Amino acid sequence: MSLARLCPGCDLLVMPEVAKRGHSAYCPRCNTRLYRGGTSHFNGEFAIALACLILFIPAHFFPLITIRLFGVMIPATLPAGTLTLAADFPAVAFLILFCSSIAPLLVSLSVIAAQVSLKFRYLQLFRTSVWIIEHLKYWAMFDVFLVSLAISCFKVQDYADIYVGPGLYSLVTLQILMSLLITKVTISRYWEAWQPEVEHKADELTTHCHTCHLTQADGEHCIRCSSPLYKRMPHSVQKTWSYLIAASIFILPANIYPISIFLNNGKRVEDTIFSGVASLVKSGMTGIAIIIFVASIVVPVAKILGLAFLLLTIQFKRRVNHLQRMRIYRVIQWIGKWSMMDLFVISLMVCLIDRDQLLDFTPGPGAIAFGVVVVLTMLAAESLDSRLIWDNYEQRTK
């Protein structure tokens, strides 16, 4: 049996054959995955999500690392930096806490809630759960946090002795399980388990539901999840431009104003992102400097320029390089979260280095602007409907 469906990436009507075990079906035009091969293993996903929830406790409350600074043992837990920042930088603290704790916690809970609601047929809970999984999985950033932790250790190694804590082993295991969970969970399979799609005549299938991904005939609401139906995401271009213009405005103070302030024996050193990279190079940490430079300078600028390019080609109805533009869009989606690295490093350094007038580390005003840039560029990537890239593709090939 085969089922016709519209590709969620480019809106091409295709007939993917039901894949064999372990194989998936992809759109022949934009290479978006249409169907994940193999059989569903909801019990396995439930077990992984439950294991993640169990590991949340030691990963958050046991020390990740402990440093010995001036004879004092200073432990660093995952939420410690956000608690320290909360008094003076509440918005930055919440963003860090959301990406490092709240988002992955909600994703794990939602996998369990989706399966419970699937069993007992609670539609509203099911819809909410799968929405959280689909949208917040990009904001779960344990991998970025672990890289940031390694960078922080390199930065403090000249001032303190570093000891690995039990929380780090839990966090590494948690990251492995979260990556496995996010890879295994497929939203379309959950909706297929809720209500299987049925065969229709190909000419009747004109609309793709953005909530449950069911291909169906035109209508006001989805026949499976009751969500409003629309051909394209409403005001996608306008929203993306709004986020992008705002991000372009904030990227200036993010790079001009100090992102961190370091106090060493009464000497105050204010570093912008670029000067911080330069100081790392002077200190012989060229590898760390390259990572910070790419994540904090290259990636935000590349996202803004890349999205602006996509928007301009959409508005000027470019009829070439559709697949290349789709690849650019996917790269922008993937690299977006790595800009959070600098903020994670700041939160860890604030937690580890706090010796009053002898040694102190605090965020600068540039950290707030940089956090705004990270959020706005990620929202811009999410608000762009990739099918707009392909709207004039058929006109070129006719």
C-alpha positions, 0 to 999 in steps of 0.5 A: 500500500502507498499513500500520496502526501504533500512534502512538508518541505517543498509541497510536492505531491509524492507517493512514498512507498512504505519503507522497509524496516530501517529505511526511510522515504525522502522527497525527490525534489528537496530531500525532506524525509517523508516517511521514517522506515521501520516500526514504531517503538513507543515503549523504547522512547518511553523508557529513554524519556523516563531515564532522562527524567531520572538523570535530571536530578543528579545532572542538576544537583551534583557538581559538574566540576569542582575547582580549588581557587585560593584554597577554597573548593568551589563546586559548579552545578548546572543551574548555579550560574543562572541563579547567580545571574538572576539578580542582575541579569534576569532575562539572560539567566532565564534564557540560559536556564531555559535552554540548559534545563527547562526545554530538555525537561519539557521535551522528556515530559512531553514524550511521556505525556504524549504516550499516556494521552495516546493510550487514554485518548486525551486529544488536547494533552496529546496536541500540546505534548507533540507541539512541545516535542516538535518545537522545543527540541531545537532549544534543548542544548545539553551538547552546547552546554558540555562544549561550553563547560570544556571551554570554561575549564580551559579558561580557569585552568591557569587560576585553579585546580579542576576536579570532575564531579559526579554530575558531569557523568550524569550530564554526559549520559543525559546528553546521549539519551536526549540525542537518542530520544530526539532522533527517534521521536517522529511527530508524524508517527505519533499522529499516525498512531492517533489516527492513521491516514487513509488513501485518497485520490491524488487530485484531492490532496491539496493541503498539508496540516502544519500541526499533525502533518496530514495531507488532505483536501482543502478545508478550514480545519484539519480532519484529524487534529482540528487545527486551522488549515492554510496553504502557507504559514500566515505572514511568514515572510513578514514575521521573518523580516521583523525578527531579522531586522530586530536581530540586525539592530541588536547585533551592533551593541552585542559586539560593541559593548563588553560581553564580560567583565573580569576583575583580577587583583583590582584590575578591571578588564572589559572584553567584547566578543572580538577582544575576548577572542583576541585575548584567547589567541594571545594566551595560546588558546587558539583552538578555543578562540576559533570555536568562540569566534565561529559560534559568537561572531560568524554564526550570528552574522551568517544566520542573518545574511543567510536568512536575508538572502532567502527572503530576498530570493523569495520576494524577487521570485528567483527561479534557480538554485532551489535545492541550494537555498533549501540546504542553506535553510537547513544549515541555518536551522542546525547552527542556530543553537551554537550561538548560545555557547558564549552565554553558557560560558559566562554563566559557568565562569560567574559560578566558578570565579567569584572571589570579590576584589581578588578575582571576579567575573560578571557579564557586561551589557553586551551579553543582554544584546547577544542573548536577544540576537540568539533568540531572534535569529532562532525565531526567524528561522522557525517562522520562515516557511521553507515551501515559499522557496519552491513556490515558483519551481514548477513555473521554471520546469514547465 
